[in-house]
């Protein structure tokens, strides 16, 4: 993998980890009181954060080498 890609993948990995942590925080918020307004808002936020995390993970995979023939 070219060095410039490695650098981007490292930054994306850090972002993916931050998004995962935020999603877990929102999941905990929801678990405290799932039927409240705050719990429902936490659920929506958690879904958005998880969608963003998956998109970042997909970008990381797209930059990763497929094989040594590249």
N, C-alpha and C positions, 0 to 999 in steps of 0.2 A: 504494500500500500504506500503510495507516495506520502512523503512527510507532511505535506500540506493537508492531506486527508486525515492523517493520524491526529493532527492537531484539532481538526474540526470534530472528529469522532470523540476525542477526549472531552471537549467542551460540551458536546451533545450528551455524553454520558453523565456529566455533572448536572446538566439541566434535567435529564431524565430522573436522576436520583432526587433532585429537589421536588419535581412534580410528584413523584411517588410518595415522598414524605408528606407533602401537602394533602394528597389524596387520603392518606392514612389518617391524618389529623381530622379531616372532614368526616371520615367514616366513624371515628371515635365520637365526634360531635353529634352525629346522627344517632349513634347507638345510645347516647345519654337520654335522648328524648325524641324518638323517631316521629311521633305524632304532632309535635309542636311545629310552629312556623320555622323556628331556627333549625330544627331537625330536617324539615323538608328542604330548606334552603341549602343545608349542608349536603343533602343527598344530590341535589342538582349540581352544586359546585364539584362534588366528588366525581360525578359522571363526566363533567367537562374536563377536570384535571386528568382523569384516566384516559380520556380520548386524546388529550394533548400528549400525555406520556407515551401512548402507543404510536402516535405520529412521529415523535422524536426517535423512538426505538426503530421505527421503520426507516427513518432517514439514516440512522447509524448502520443498519443492515445494508442499505443501498450503497453506502460508501465502503463497506468492508469488502475485501477481495473475495471473489467467487472461487478462484482456483489459482494455482501457481502459474498457469498459462497466460494470465492477463498481461 
